[in-house]
Structures are given as C-alpha cells and as structure tokens.
Amino acid sequence: MVRQAAPNARSFPMWGPNGTVTFASHTDSFGKAMQAGSPFTAALDAMQNATVADMRKLGFTLN
C-alpha cells in the first residue's frame, strides 16, 4: 500500500504555527490507517481535529 500511495503524495508548501502538532497527528493517524488497511478519511479528520484544537488552545480564532 505504501508503494501505491507514495507516488501521489505531495508535500505541504507551508506550515502553520503548530506544524509539529499537525505532523505528529499525521504520522500517528496515517500510520494507524496504513496498518489497518483502512481509508484515509478518518486519518485526515483526526489530523484536522488535532490541529484545530491546538490552534484554539494557542488562542487563535478560527471560523
């Protein structure tokens, strides 16, 4: 599965103020999805939720 996904992977052109939180969630969520052979939609949701929660904790206002 990694070989199938790797050619289509793209990097992020820029990172937000909490890039380390986003990357940690990315690594954890996608790793679990890859091991389970499950779709990446839940991994993307987890990554977004972790990033948004951390930004709010840092005092950012999000719409």
N, CA, C and O atoms as a Maestro MAE file, in Angstrom:
{
 s_m_m2io_version
 :::
 2.0.0
}

f_m_ct {
 s_m_title
 :::
 protein
 m_atom[252] {
  # First column is atom index #
  i_m_mmod_type
  r_m_x_coord
  r_m_y_coord
  r_m_z_coord
  i_m_residue_number
  s_m_chain_name
  s_m_pdb_residue_name
  s_m_pdb_atom_name
  i_m_atomic_number
  :::
  1 25 0.823 -1.191 0.000 1 A "MET " " N  " 7
  2 3 0.000 0.000 0.000 1 A "MET " " CA " 6
  3 2 0.866 1.253 0.000 1 A "MET " " C  " 6
  4 15 0.512 2.237 -0.651 1 A "MET " " O  " 8
  5 25 1.980 1.245 0.706 2 A "VAL " " N  " 7
  6 3 2.855 2.420 0.744 2 A "VAL " " CA " 6
  7 2 3.348 2.744 -0.657 2 A "VAL " " C  " 6
  8 15 3.396 3.911 -1.044 2 A "VAL " " O  " 8
  9 25 3.709 1.738 -1.406 3 A "ARG " " N  " 7
  10 3 4.187 1.972 -2.771 3 A "ARG " " CA " 6
  11 2 3.105 2.573 -3.643 3 A "ARG " " C  " 6
  12 15 3.399 3.359 -4.543 3 A "ARG " " O  " 8
  13 25 1.868 2.217 -3.392 4 A "GLN " " N  " 7
  14 3 0.765 2.779 -4.170 4 A "GLN " " CA " 6
  15 2 0.521 4.237 -3.809 4 A "GLN " " C  " 6
  16 15 0.215 5.046 -4.685 4 A "GLN " " O  " 8
  17 25 0.650 4.580 -2.551 5 A "ALA " " N  " 7
  18 3 0.362 5.940 -2.093 5 A "ALA " " CA " 6
  19 2 1.519 6.902 -2.349 5 A "ALA " " C  " 6
  20 15 1.289 8.075 -2.642 5 A "ALA " " O  " 8
  21 25 2.743 6.429 -2.244 6 A "ALA " " N  " 7
  22 3 3.914 7.306 -2.325 6 A "ALA " " CA " 6
  23 2 3.997 8.137 -3.600 6 A "ALA " " C  " 6
  24 15 4.296 9.327 -3.504 6 A "ALA " " O  " 8
  25 25 3.750 7.586 -4.789 7 A "PRO " " N  " 7
  26 3 3.872 8.415 -5.988 7 A "PRO " " CA " 6
  27 2 2.887 9.584 -6.031 7 A "PRO " " C  " 6
  28 15 3.131 10.577 -6.717 7 A "PRO " " O  " 8
  29 25 1.788 9.469 -5.309 8 A "ASN " " N  " 7
  30 3 0.770 10.521 -5.309 8 A "ASN " " CA " 6
  31 2 0.895 11.487 -4.143 8 A "ASN " " C  " 6
  32 15 0.137 12.453 -4.059 8 A "ASN " " O  " 8
  33 25 1.832 11.244 -3.248 9 A "ALA " " N  " 7
  34 3 1.990 12.092 -2.067 9 A "ALA " " CA " 6
  35 2 2.589 13.436 -2.459 9 A "ALA " " C  " 6
  36 15 3.489 13.511 -3.296 9 A "ALA " " O  " 8
  37 25 2.078 14.490 -1.844 10 A "ARG " " N  " 7
  38 3 2.605 15.832 -2.079 10 A "ARG " " CA " 6
  39 2 2.982 16.446 -0.742 10 A "ARG " " C  " 6
  40 15 2.387 16.130 0.288 10 A "ARG " " O  " 8
  41 25 3.953 17.305 -0.766 11 A "SER " " N  " 7
  42 3 4.353 17.989 0.458 11 A "SER " " CA " 6
  43 2 3.501 19.241 0.636 11 A "SER " " C  " 6
  44 15 2.859 19.714 -0.301 11 A "SER " " O  " 8
  45 25 3.510 19.756 1.836 12 A "PHE " " N  " 7
  46 3 2.794 20.983 2.130 12 A "PHE " " CA " 6
  47 2 3.693 22.170 1.782 12 A "PHE " " C  " 6
  48 15 4.856 22.179 2.183 12 A "PHE " " O  " 8
  49 25 3.192 23.174 1.048 13 A "PRO " " N  " 7
  50 3 4.046 24.301 0.678 13 A "PRO " " CA " 6
  51 2 4.420 25.181 1.878 13 A "PRO " " C  " 6
  52 15 5.461 25.838 1.856 13 A "PRO " " O  " 8
  53 25 3.594 25.202 2.909 14 A "MET " " N  " 7
  54 3 3.908 25.985 4.096 14 A "MET " " CA " 6
  55 2 3.207 25.366 5.301 14 A "MET " " C  " 6
  56 15 2.217 24.649 5.159 14 A "MET " " O  " 8
  57 25 3.731 25.651 6.470 15 A "TRP " " N  " 7
  58 3 3.171 25.107 7.695 15 A "TRP " " CA " 6
  59 2 2.612 26.220 8.556 15 A "TRP " " C  " 6
  60 15 3.104 27.348 8.529 15 A "TRP " " O  " 8
  61 25 1.591 25.899 9.313 16 A "GLY " " N  " 7
  62 3 1.010 26.854 10.231 16 A "GLY " " CA " 6
  63 2 1.851 26.969 11.491 16 A "GLY " " C  " 6
  64 15 2.936 26.394 11.576 16 A "GLY " " O  " 8
  65 25 1.349 27.712 12.468 17 A "PRO " " N  " 7
  66 3 2.115 27.947 13.694 17 A "PRO " " CA " 6
  67 2 2.277 26.707 14.568 17 A "PRO " " C  " 6
  68 15 3.099 26.697 15.484 17 A "PRO " " O  " 8
  69 25 1.510 25.681 14.296 18 A "ASN " " N  " 7
  70 3 1.619 24.460 15.104 18 A "ASN " " CA " 6
  71 2 1.924 23.259 14.208 18 A "ASN " " C  " 6
  72 15 1.311 22.200 14.341 18 A "ASN " " O  " 8
  73 25 2.856 23.435 13.318 19 A "GLY " " N  " 7
  74 3 3.228 22.382 12.379 19 A "GLY " " CA " 6
  75 2 3.651 21.085 13.041 19 A "GLY " " C  " 6
  76 15 3.416 20.004 12.500 19 A "GLY " " O  " 8
  77 25 4.272 21.182 14.204 20 A "THR " " N  " 7
  78 3 4.708 19.954 14.877 20 A "THR " " CA " 6
  79 2 3.515 19.125 15.349 20 A "THR " " C  " 6
  80 15 3.560 17.895 15.311 20 A "THR " " O  " 8
  81 25 2.457 19.790 15.792 21 A "VAL " " N  " 7
  82 3 1.240 19.070 16.208 21 A "VAL " " CA " 6
  83 2 0.602 18.410 14.993 21 A "VAL " " C  " 6
  84 15 0.197 17.248 15.045 21 A "VAL " " O  " 8
  85 25 0.516 19.161 13.898 22 A "THR " " N  " 7
  86 3 -0.068 18.629 12.674 22 A "THR " " CA " 6
  87 2 0.736 17.431 12.175 22 A "THR " " C  " 6
  88 15 0.165 16.402 11.814 22 A "THR " " O  " 8
  89 25 2.054 17.565 12.154 23 A "PHE " " N  " 7
  90 3 2.887 16.476 11.653 23 A "PHE " " CA " 6
  91 2 2.805 15.255 12.556 23 A "PHE " " C  " 6
  92 15 2.756 14.129 12.062 23 A "PHE " " O  " 8
  93 25 2.788 15.453 13.864 24 A "ALA " " N  " 7
  94 3 2.682 14.321 14.792 24 A "ALA " " CA " 6
  95 2 1.361 13.583 14.582 24 A "ALA " " C  " 6
  96 15 1.328 12.352 14.570 24 A "ALA " " O  " 8
  97 25 0.285 14.331 14.419 25 A "SER " " N  " 7
  98 3 -1.017 13.717 14.171 25 A "SER " " CA " 6
  99 2 -1.029 13.001 12.822 25 A "SER " " C  " 6
  100 15 -1.601 11.919 12.689 25 A "SER " " O  " 8
  101 25 -0.401 13.606 11.838 26 A "HIS " " N  " 7
  102 3 -0.294 12.999 10.509 26 A "HIS " " CA " 6
  103 2 0.402 11.646 10.610 26 A "HIS " " C  " 6
  104 15 -0.092 10.643 10.095 26 A "HIS " " O  " 8
  105 25 1.543 11.628 11.272 27 A "THR " " N  " 7
  106 3 2.327 10.402 11.400 27 A "THR " " CA " 6
  107 2 1.537 9.316 12.124 27 A "THR " " C  " 6
  108 15 1.505 8.165 11.689 27 A "THR " " O  " 8
  109 25 0.907 9.691 13.222 28 A "ASP " " N  " 7
  110 3 0.152 8.731 14.024 28 A "ASP " " CA " 6
  111 2 -1.091 8.230 13.283 28 A "ASP " " C  " 6
  112 15 -1.318 7.024 13.185 28 A "ASP " " O  " 8
  113 25 -1.888 9.158 12.768 29 A "SER " " N  " 7
  114 3 -3.163 8.797 12.145 29 A "SER " " CA " 6
  115 2 -2.978 7.998 10.858 29 A "SER " " C  " 6
  116 15 -3.661 6.999 10.636 29 A "SER " " O  " 8
  117 25 -2.061 8.438 10.023 30 A "PHE " " N  " 7
  118 3 -1.850 7.725 8.768 30 A "PHE " " CA " 6
  119 2 -1.146 6.389 9.000 30 A "PHE " " C  " 6
  120 15 -1.407 5.417 8.290 30 A "PHE " " O  " 8
  121 25 -0.268 6.340 9.978 31 A "GLY " " N  " 7
  122 3 0.368 5.071 10.318 31 A "GLY " " CA " 6
  123 2 -0.647 4.030 10.748 31 A "GLY " " C  " 6
  124 15 -0.585 2.877 10.321 31 A "GLY " " O  " 8
  125 25 -1.586 4.440 11.598 32 A "LYS " " N  " 7
  126 3 -2.640 3.526 12.042 32 A "LYS " " CA " 6
  127 2 -3.521 3.088 10.875 32 A "LYS " " C  " 6
  128 15 -3.888 1.917 10.774 32 A "LYS " " O  " 8
  129 25 -3.857 4.025 9.997 33 A "ALA " " N  " 7
  130 3 -4.690 3.690 8.837 33 A "ALA " " CA " 6
  131 2 -3.966 2.726 7.903 33 A "ALA " " C  " 6
  132 15 -4.570 1.794 7.371 33 A "ALA " " O  " 8
  133 25 -2.681 2.952 7.708 34 A "MET " " N  " 7
  134 3 -1.906 2.061 6.837 34 A "MET " " CA " 6
  135 2 -1.840 0.644 7.427 34 A "MET " " C  " 6
  136 15 -1.995 -0.342 6.707 34 A "MET " " O  " 8
  137 25 -1.612 0.557 8.729 35 A "GLN " " N  " 7
  138 3 -1.523 -0.753 9.369 35 A "GLN " " CA " 6
  139 2 -2.856 -1.490 9.330 35 A "GLN " " C  " 6
  140 15 -2.900 -2.709 9.166 35 A "GLN " " O  " 8
  141 25 -3.942 -0.735 9.482 36 A "ALA " " N  " 7
  142 3 -5.268 -1.351 9.494 36 A "ALA " " CA " 6
  143 2 -5.817 -1.565 8.084 36 A "ALA " " C  " 6
  144 15 -6.796 -2.288 7.899 36 A "ALA " " O  " 8
  145 25 -5.189 -0.939 7.097 37 A "GLY " " N  " 7
  146 3 -5.699 -1.031 5.732 37 A "GLY " " CA " 6
  147 2 -7.013 -0.289 5.570 37 A "GLY " " C  " 6
  148 15 -7.835 -0.636 4.721 37 A "GLY " " O  " 8
  149 25 -7.205 0.732 6.390 38 A "SER " " N  " 7
  150 3 -8.459 1.485 6.360 38 A "SER " " CA " 6
  151 2 -8.311 2.766 5.527 38 A "SER " " C  " 6
  152 15 -7.194 3.209 5.260 38 A "SER " " O  " 8
  153 25 -9.436 3.355 5.122 39 A "PRO " " N  " 7
  154 3 -9.382 4.585 4.328 39 A "PRO " " CA " 6
  155 2 -8.717 5.729 5.108 39 A "PRO " " C  " 6
  156 15 -8.680 5.725 6.338 39 A "PRO " " O  " 8
  157 25 -8.212 6.676 4.379 40 A "PHE " " N  " 7
  158 3 -7.516 7.804 4.997 40 A "PHE " " CA " 6
  159 2 -8.455 8.910 5.470 40 A "PHE " " C  " 6
  160 15 -7.997 9.874 6.084 40 A "PHE " " O  " 8
  161 25 -9.737 8.799 5.206 41 A "THR " " N  " 7
  162 3 -10.648 9.874 5.604 41 A "THR " " CA " 6
  163 2 -10.648 10.096 7.113 41 A "THR " " C  " 6
  164 15 -10.661 11.240 7.565 41 A "THR " " O  " 8
  165 25 -10.635 9.029 7.890 42 A "ALA " " N  " 7
  166 3 -10.602 9.174 9.350 42 A "ALA " " CA " 6
  167 2 -9.268 9.771 9.793 42 A "ALA " " C  " 6
  168 15 -9.223 10.546 10.748 42 A "ALA " " O  " 8
  169 25 -8.184 9.414 9.107 43 A "ALA " " N  " 7
  170 3 -6.872 9.976 9.441 43 A "ALA " " CA " 6
  171 2 -6.846 11.468 9.171 43 A "ALA " " C  " 6
  172 15 -6.292 12.232 9.962 43 A "ALA " " O  " 8
  173 25 -7.435 11.889 8.066 44 A "LEU " " N  " 7
  174 3 -7.493 13.320 7.749 44 A "LEU " " CA " 6
  175 2 -8.346 14.073 8.768 44 A "LEU " " C  " 6
  176 15 -7.992 15.175 9.187 44 A "LEU " " O  " 8
  177 25 -9.470 13.474 9.165 45 A "ASP " " N  " 7
  178 3 -10.313 14.097 10.189 45 A "ASP " " CA " 6
  179 2 -9.558 14.247 11.507 45 A "ASP " " C  " 6
  180 15 -9.630 15.296 12.148 45 A "ASP " " O  " 8
  181 25 -8.843 13.213 11.910 46 A "ALA " " N  " 7
  182 3 -8.076 13.258 13.160 46 A "ALA " " CA " 6
  183 2 -6.990 14.324 13.090 46 A "ALA " " C  " 6
  184 15 -6.757 15.050 14.057 46 A "ALA " " O  " 8
  185 25 -6.335 14.412 11.954 47 A "MET " " N  " 7
  186 3 -5.275 15.403 11.763 47 A "MET " " CA " 6
  187 2 -5.838 16.824 11.848 47 A "MET " " C  " 6
  188 15 -5.258 17.692 12.500 47 A "MET " " O  " 8
  189 25 -6.965 17.050 11.188 48 A "GLN " " N  " 7
  190 3 -7.592 18.368 11.236 48 A "GLN " " CA " 6
  191 2 -8.070 18.696 12.641 48 A "GLN " " C  " 6
  192 15 -7.865 19.811 13.120 48 A "GLN " " O  " 8
  193 25 -8.703 17.742 13.304 49 A "ASN " " N  " 7
  194 3 -9.211 17.978 14.660 49 A "ASN " " CA " 6
  195 2 -8.081 18.317 15.628 49 A "ASN " " C  " 6
  196 15 -8.220 19.225 16.448 49 A "ASN " " O  " 8
  197 25 -6.978 17.605 15.540 50 A "ALA " " N  " 7
  198 3 -5.837 17.874 16.426 50 A "ALA " " CA " 6
  199 2 -5.249 19.258 16.152 50 A "ALA " " C  " 6
  200 15 -4.897 19.981 17.084 50 A "ALA " " O  " 8
  201 25 -5.145 19.618 14.890 51 A "THR " " N  " 7
  202 3 -4.581 20.914 14.517 51 A "THR " " CA " 6
  203 2 -5.478 22.054 14.982 51 A "THR " " C  " 6
  204 15 -4.999 23.024 15.568 51 A "THR " " O  " 8
  205 25 -6.775 21.937 14.722 52 A "VAL " " N  " 7
  206 3 -7.725 22.984 15.113 52 A "VAL " " CA " 6
  207 2 -7.768 23.127 16.630 52 A "VAL " " C  " 6
  208 15 -7.759 24.244 17.146 52 A "VAL " " O  " 8
  209 25 -7.816 22.011 17.348 53 A "ALA " " N  " 7
  210 3 -7.856 22.074 18.816 53 A "ALA " " CA " 6
  211 2 -6.610 22.760 19.365 53 A "ALA " " C  " 6
  212 15 -6.701 23.564 20.293 53 A "ALA " " O  " 8
  213 25 -5.455 22.449 18.801 54 A "ASP " " N  " 7
  214 3 -4.222 23.069 19.278 54 A "ASP " " CA " 6
  215 2 -4.184 24.555 18.952 54 A "ASP " " C  " 6
  216 15 -3.727 25.357 19.767 54 A "ASP " " O  " 8
  217 25 -4.657 24.929 17.776 55 A "MET " " N  " 7
  218 3 -4.672 26.356 17.422 55 A "MET " " CA " 6
  219 2 -5.593 27.132 18.356 55 A "MET " " C  " 6
  220 15 -5.263 28.244 18.768 55 A "MET " " O  " 8
  221 25 -6.738 26.557 18.691 56 A "ARG " " N  " 7
  222 3 -7.644 27.220 19.645 56 A "ARG " " CA " 6
  223 2 -6.985 27.340 21.017 56 A "ARG " " C  " 6
  224 15 -7.114 28.363 21.690 56 A "ARG " " O  " 8
  225 25 -6.281 26.289 21.424 57 A "LYS " " N  " 7
  226 3 -5.567 26.305 22.710 57 A "LYS " " CA " 6
  227 2 -4.510 27.414 22.719 57 A "LYS " " C  " 6
  228 15 -4.252 28.023 23.757 57 A "LYS " " O  " 8
  229 25 -3.907 27.671 21.569 58 A "LEU " " N  " 7
  230 3 -2.893 28.718 21.450 58 A "LEU " " CA " 6
  231 2 -3.506 30.122 21.377 58 A "LEU " " C  " 6
  232 15 -2.786 31.120 21.410 58 A "LEU " " O  " 8
  233 25 -4.840 30.192 21.277 59 A "GLY " " N  " 7
  234 3 -5.521 31.481 21.271 59 A "GLY " " CA " 6
  235 2 -5.962 31.986 19.916 59 A "GLY " " C  " 6
  236 15 -6.431 33.119 19.806 59 A "GLY " " O  " 8
  237 25 -5.824 31.174 18.879 60 A "PHE " " N  " 7
  238 3 -6.273 31.586 17.557 60 A "PHE " " CA " 6
  239 2 -7.785 31.497 17.474 60 A "PHE " " C  " 6
  240 15 -8.390 30.598 18.058 60 A "PHE " " O  " 8
  241 25 -8.395 32.420 16.755 61 A "THR " " N  " 7
  242 3 -9.820 32.381 16.477 61 A "THR " " CA " 6
  243 2 -9.995 31.773 15.089 61 A "THR " " C  " 6
  244 15 -9.431 32.270 14.115 61 A "THR " " O  " 8
  245 25 -10.762 30.720 15.001 62 A "LEU " " N  " 7
  246 3 -10.977 30.021 13.730 62 A "LEU " " CA " 6
  247 2 -12.440 30.083 13.338 62 A "LEU " " C  " 6
  248 15 -13.326 30.014 14.189 62 A "LEU " " O  " 8
  249 25 -12.681 30.213 12.071 63 A "ASN " " N  " 7
  250 3 -14.067 30.247 11.577 63 A "ASN " " CA " 6
  251 2 -14.516 28.869 11.186 63 A "ASN " " C  " 6
  252 15 -15.652 28.691 10.747 63 A "ASN " " O  " 8
  :::
 }
 m_bond[251] {
  # First column is bond index #
  i_m_from
  i_m_to
  i_m_order
  :::
  1 1 2 1
  2 2 3 1
  3 3 4 2
  4 3 5 1
  5 5 6 1
  6 6 7 1
  7 7 8 2
  8 7 9 1
  9 9 10 1
  10 10 11 1
  11 11 12 2
  12 11 13 1
  13 13 14 1
  14 14 15 1
  15 15 16 2
  16 15 17 1
  17 17 18 1
  18 18 19 1
  19 19 20 2
  20 19 21 1
  21 21 22 1
  22 22 23 1
  23 23 24 2
  24 23 25 1
  25 25 26 1
  26 26 27 1
  27 27 28 2
  28 27 29 1
  29 29 30 1
  30 30 31 1
  31 31 32 2
  32 31 33 1
  33 33 34 1
  34 34 35 1
  35 35 36 2
  36 35 37 1
  37 37 38 1
  38 38 39 1
  39 39 40 2
  40 39 41 1
  41 41 42 1
  42 42 43 1
  43 43 44 2
  44 43 45 1
  45 45 46 1
  46 46 47 1
  47 47 48 2
  48 47 49 1
  49 49 50 1
  50 50 51 1
  51 51 52 2
  52 51 53 1
  53 53 54 1
  54 54 55 1
  55 55 56 2
  56 55 57 1
  57 57 58 1
  58 58 59 1
  59 59 60 2
  60 59 61 1
  61 61 62 1
  62 62 63 1
  63 63 64 2
  64 63 65 1
  65 65 66 1
  66 66 67 1
  67 67 68 2
  68 67 69 1
  69 69 70 1
  70 70 71 1
  71 71 72 2
  72 71 73 1
  73 73 74 1
  74 74 75 1
  75 75 76 2
  76 75 77 1
  77 77 78 1
  78 78 79 1
  79 79 80 2
  80 79 81 1
  81 81 82 1
  82 82 83 1
  83 83 84 2
  84 83 85 1
  85 85 86 1
  86 86 87 1
  87 87 88 2
  88 87 89 1
  89 89 90 1
  90 90 91 1
  91 91 92 2
  92 91 93 1
  93 93 94 1
  94 94 95 1
  95 95 96 2
  96 95 97 1
  97 97 98 1
  98 98 99 1
  99 99 100 2
  100 99 101 1
  101 101 102 1
  102 102 103 1
  103 103 104 2
  104 103 105 1
  105 105 106 1
  106 106 107 1
  107 107 108 2
  108 107 109 1
  109 109 110 1
  110 110 111 1
  111 111 112 2
  112 111 113 1
  113 113 114 1
  114 114 115 1
  115 115 116 2
  116 115 117 1
  117 117 118 1
  118 118 119 1
  119 119 120 2
  120 119 121 1
  121 121 122 1
  122 122 123 1
  123 123 124 2
  124 123 125 1
  125 125 126 1
  126 126 127 1
  127 127 128 2
  128 127 129 1
  129 129 130 1
  130 130 131 1
  131 131 132 2
  132 131 133 1
  133 133 134 1
  134 134 135 1
  135 135 136 2
  136 135 137 1
  137 137 138 1
  138 138 139 1
  139 139 140 2
  140 139 141 1
  141 141 142 1
  142 142 143 1
  143 143 144 2
  144 143 145 1
  145 145 146 1
  146 146 147 1
  147 147 148 2
  148 147 149 1
  149 149 150 1
  150 150 151 1
  151 151 152 2
  152 151 153 1
  153 153 154 1
  154 154 155 1
  155 155 156 2
  156 155 157 1
  157 157 158 1
  158 158 159 1
  159 159 160 2
  160 159 161 1
  161 161 162 1
  162 162 163 1
  163 163 164 2
  164 163 165 1
  165 165 166 1
  166 166 167 1
  167 167 168 2
  168 167 169 1
  169 169 170 1
  170 170 171 1
  171 171 172 2
  172 171 173 1
  173 173 174 1
  174 174 175 1
  175 175 176 2
  176 175 177 1
  177 177 178 1
  178 178 179 1
  179 179 180 2
  180 179 181 1
  181 181 182 1
  182 182 183 1
  183 183 184 2
  184 183 185 1
  185 185 186 1
  186 186 187 1
  187 187 188 2
  188 187 189 1
  189 189 190 1
  190 190 191 1
  191 191 192 2
  192 191 193 1
  193 193 194 1
  194 194 195 1
  195 195 196 2
  196 195 197 1
  197 197 198 1
  198 198 199 1
  199 199 200 2
  200 199 201 1
  201 201 202 1
  202 202 203 1
  203 203 204 2
  204 203 205 1
  205 205 206 1
  206 206 207 1
  207 207 208 2
  208 207 209 1
  209 209 210 1
  210 210 211 1
  211 211 212 2
  212 211 213 1
  213 213 214 1
  214 214 215 1
  215 215 216 2
  216 215 217 1
  217 217 218 1
  218 218 219 1
  219 219 220 2
  220 219 221 1
  221 221 222 1
  222 222 223 1
  223 223 224 2
  224 223 225 1
  225 225 226 1
  226 226 227 1
  227 227 228 2
  228 227 229 1
  229 229 230 1
  230 230 231 1
  231 231 232 2
  232 231 233 1
  233 233 234 1
  234 234 235 1
  235 235 236 2
  236 235 237 1
  237 237 238 1
  238 238 239 1
  239 239 240 2
  240 239 241 1
  241 241 242 1
  242 242 243 1
  243 243 244 2
  244 243 245 1
  245 245 246 1
  246 246 247 1
  247 247 248 2
  248 247 249 1
  249 249 250 1
  250 250 251 1
  251 251 252 2
  :::
 }
}
